[in-house]
Amino acid sequence: MEILLVRLLCFALLGSGSEAGERATQTTPHGPVSREAQSIVRVLEARYHSARTLKAIFLERYHEGGRDVRAESGTVYFSRPGRMRWEYESPEPKLFVADGRTVWFYVPADRTVTRAQMKESADWRTPLALLTGKAKLSSLCSGIEVVPRGEQGLALGRAVESSQPADVVVLRCLPRGETPTVPSRALNHYADIGEGEGSFHEVLLEVDVKGGDLARVLVRQAGGVELEYRFGNWQQNLPLPEAMFHFQAPAGVAIVEESSITGRSP
């Protein structure tokens, strides 16, 4: 159940420029967004808002305390408006389905389904909402900036290969309601920006600006918790059956309400 809770926390968050480009900042009703970042966000949003359906392969990693706790992979499908289907294939079969109002997480080995209600005021404030046409990054982040190429490895917690294409850039986004207090040149130090629903440090998005593909989403939370999604082989406007985005619990499977796990009211 832990991965479902982490995913729901991600939902509670918010979704080509060259290093020599202009870094002036414009103030919007939602916070500062650099002009360079604005151009990349427009490319990213145009790429996914124009698609009726999307399909990709994914790798999901959960890190805690500087170590890998879990790595899973599979295929994900998105359909407008606000529907998703995550088919986990390795290391064991799992299924996560969101029909726009309810999310279901089914683990066949446990014979258990976890169910939660989706609230647009919170659960869709995430970069992944961008992929279903539910949100715009520019209206969901308190600030967006391009991480300089020389600092991308530090930001992502890995070395950036010297052969990495120049078209690949990293956007840094803070949860709405917070102000960007951590400068881009100090990404290895994360100040506590508060507890509660907005207690995420930042979200990093790795984008191929040439095609507008989202390659990676990295969510950092207090306590050294990180949730990472890597995407590849994007396809769009495939005919996807409506039934893919609805879930019927198999007979004999226990249904657990997510609110009973977290202690929150429905």
C-alpha positions in Angstrom: 0.0 0.0 0.0 3.0 2.3 0.6 3.5 3.0 -3.1 -0.1 4.1 -3.5 0.2 6.6 -0.6 3.4 8.0 -2.1 1.7 8.3 -5.5 -1.3 10.1 -3.9 1.1 12.5 -2.2 2.6 13.2 -5.6 -0.9 14.0 -6.9 -1.1 16.5 -4.1 1.8 18.5 -5.5 1.3 20.5 -8.5 3.0 18.4 -14.1 14.8 24.5 -25.5 16.5 26.5 -24.1 20.3 26.9 -24.1 22.3 27.7 -21.0 23.3 30.9 -22.7 19.6 31.9 -23.2 18.0 34.8 -21.4 17.2 34.1 -17.8 15.0 37.1 -17.0 12.1 36.3 -14.7 8.5 37.3 -15.2 6.0 37.5 -12.4 2.7 35.7 -13.0 -0.3 35.4 -10.7 1.1 32.0 -9.6 4.8 33.0 -9.1 8.0 33.7 -11.0 8.7 31.8 -14.2 11.9 32.5 -16.2 11.4 33.3 -19.9 13.5 30.4 -20.9 11.4 28.1 -18.7 8.2 29.5 -20.2 9.2 28.6 -23.7 9.9 25.0 -22.6 6.7 24.7 -20.7 4.7 25.8 -23.7 6.4 23.1 -25.8 5.7 20.5 -23.1 2.1 21.4 -22.6 1.4 21.6 -26.4 2.9 18.1 -26.8 0.5 16.5 -24.3 -2.6 18.7 -24.4 -2.9 18.0 -28.1 -3.1 14.3 -27.6 -6.4 12.4 -26.9 -4.5 9.3 -25.6 -1.0 8.5 -24.7 1.0 5.3 -24.1 4.5 4.9 -22.7 6.8 2.5 -20.9 7.8 3.5 -17.4 10.3 2.8 -14.7 9.3 3.8 -11.2 11.8 4.1 -8.3 11.2 4.9 -4.7 14.3 6.1 -2.7 14.5 6.7 1.0 17.5 7.7 3.1 19.8 7.7 0.0 19.0 4.1 -0.9 16.8 2.4 -3.5 13.8 0.9 -1.7 11.8 -0.3 -4.7 12.1 -0.3 -8.5 9.2 -1.3 -10.7 8.4 -1.1 -14.4 5.6 -1.5 -16.9 3.3 0.3 -19.3 1.2 3.4 -18.7 -1.8 4.7 -20.6 -3.4 8.2 -20.4 -6.7 9.3 -21.7 -8.4 12.7 -21.6 -9.8 13.9 -19.3 -8.0 12.8 -16.2 -7.8 9.0 -16.8 -4.8 6.8 -16.3 -3.9 3.1 -16.3 -0.5 1.9 -14.9 0.2 -1.8 -15.7 3.1 -3.0 -13.5 4.9 -5.9 -15.0 8.1 -6.3 -13.0 9.0 -7.5 -10.4 5.3 -8.5 -9.9 2.0 -7.7 -11.6 0.1 -4.7 -10.2 -2.6 -2.4 -11.6 -3.3 1.3 -10.9 -6.4 2.8 -12.5 -7.8 6.3 -12.3 -11.1 7.0 -14.0 -11.2 10.7 -13.3 -13.0 10.5 -10.0 -11.7 7.3 -8.2 -8.3 5.7 -8.1 -7.8 1.9 -7.6 -4.6 0.1 -6.8 -4.8 -3.7 -7.2 -2.1 -6.1 -6.0 -3.1 -9.6 -7.1 -0.6 -11.3 -4.8 -2.2 -9.6 -1.8 -5.8 -10.1 -3.1 -6.4 -6.5 -2.0 -7.6 -3.3 -3.8 -7.0 0.1 -2.3 -9.6 2.7 -3.4 -9.4 6.5 -3.0 -11.4 9.5 -4.2 -9.7 12.1 -6.4 -10.2 15.7 -5.5 -9.2 18.2 -8.1 -8.3 20.8 -5.4 -5.5 18.6 -4.3 -5.0 15.2 -6.0 -4.5 16.8 -9.5 -2.0 19.4 -8.6 0.8 17.3 -10.1 3.0 17.2 -13.3 1.3 14.0 -14.2 -2.0 15.9 -14.5 -0.4 17.6 -17.5 -0.5 14.2 -19.3 -4.3 14.0 -19.1 -5.1 17.6 -20.0 -6.1 18.3 -16.4 -3.6 21.1 -15.6 -1.0 23.5 -16.8 2.4 23.7 -15.1 2.4 27.4 -15.2 -0.7 27.6 -13.0 0.4 24.9 -10.6 3.9 25.8 -9.6 5.0 28.7 -7.3 8.1 29.1 -9.6 9.6 27.3 -12.6 13.2 27.6 -13.7 15.6 25.8 -16.0 18.4 24.0 -14.2 21.8 25.0 -15.8 23.3 22.2 -17.7 26.4 22.0 -15.4 24.1 21.5 -12.4 21.7 18.9 -13.8 23.6 16.0 -12.4 23.5 17.6 -8.9 19.8 18.3 -9.2 18.9 14.8 -10.3 21.3 13.1 -8.0 23.4 11.5 -10.7 26.2 12.2 -13.1 25.0 13.7 -16.5 26.6 11.9 -19.4 28.8 14.0 -21.5 27.0 12.6 -24.5 23.6 13.7 -23.3 21.8 15.6 -26.1 21.7 19.4 -25.9 18.0 19.2 -26.4 17.4 17.6 -23.0 16.8 20.1 -20.2 15.7 20.0 -16.6 12.9 22.1 -15.2 12.7 22.8 -11.5 9.2 23.4 -10.0 8.1 24.1 -6.4 4.6 23.3 -5.0 2.1 26.0 -5.3 1.7 28.0 -2.1 5.4 28.0 -1.5 8.0 30.5 -2.6 11.2 29.4 -4.4 13.6 29.9 -1.4 16.4 27.6 -2.7 18.5 29.1 -5.5 19.4 26.9 -8.5 23.1 26.9 -7.5 22.4 25.3 -4.1 20.2 22.4 -5.2 22.2 20.0 -2.9 20.7 21.8 0.1 17.0 21.6 0.6 15.4 23.8 3.3 12.3 22.6 5.0 9.5 24.5 3.3 6.8 23.4 5.7 4.8 20.5 6.8 1.4 19.2 5.7 0.1 19.0 2.2 2.8 21.2 0.7 5.7 19.5 2.4 7.5 18.6 -0.8 10.8 20.2 -1.6 10.6 20.3 -5.3 9.7 18.5 -8.5 12.2 18.1 -11.4 11.1 17.4 -14.9 13.5 16.2 -17.6 12.3 17.3 -21.0 13.4 16.7 -24.6 12.6 20.1 -25.9 13.0 19.0 -29.5 10.0 16.8 -29.5 8.4 17.9 -26.2 8.7 14.4 -24.6 8.7 14.1 -20.8 11.6 11.8 -20.0 11.5 11.9 -16.2 9.7 13.2 -13.1 11.6 13.3 -9.8 9.6 14.3 -6.7 11.6 15.2 -3.5 9.9 15.0 -0.1 11.0 15.8 3.4 13.0 13.1 5.2 15.1 12.1 2.1 12.2 10.5 0.3 12.2 10.6 -3.5 9.8 9.2 -6.1 11.1 9.0 -9.6 9.3 8.1 -12.9 11.2 7.6 -16.2 9.2 7.4 -19.4 10.1 6.2 -22.9 8.6 5.1 -26.2 5.8 7.7 -26.1 2.9 7.0 -28.5 -0.2 9.2 -28.9 -3.7 9.1 -30.2 -3.9 5.3 -30.1 -7.4 3.8 -30.0 -7.9 2.8 -26.3 -11.0 1.0 -25.1 -13.1 2.9 -22.6 -13.0 -0.2 -20.3 -9.2 0.2 -19.8 -9.9 3.1 -17.5 -12.5 1.5 -15.3 -11.9 -1.1 -12.6 -14.1 -3.9 -11.3 -12.7 -5.6 -8.2 -12.5 -9.4 -8.7 -14.7 -11.6 -6.5 -13.2 -12.4 -3.2 -10.8 -9.4 -3.2 -10.8 -7.1 -0.2 -11.4 -3.4 -0.9 -9.6 -1.0 1.5 -10.5 2.7 1.6 -7.4 4.9 1.4 -8.8 7.3 4.0 -8.8 4.4 6.5 -5.0 3.9 6.0 -4.1 7.6 6.3 -6.7 8.4 9.0 -8.3 11.1 6.9 -12.0 11.5 6.4 -13.4 10.6 2.9 
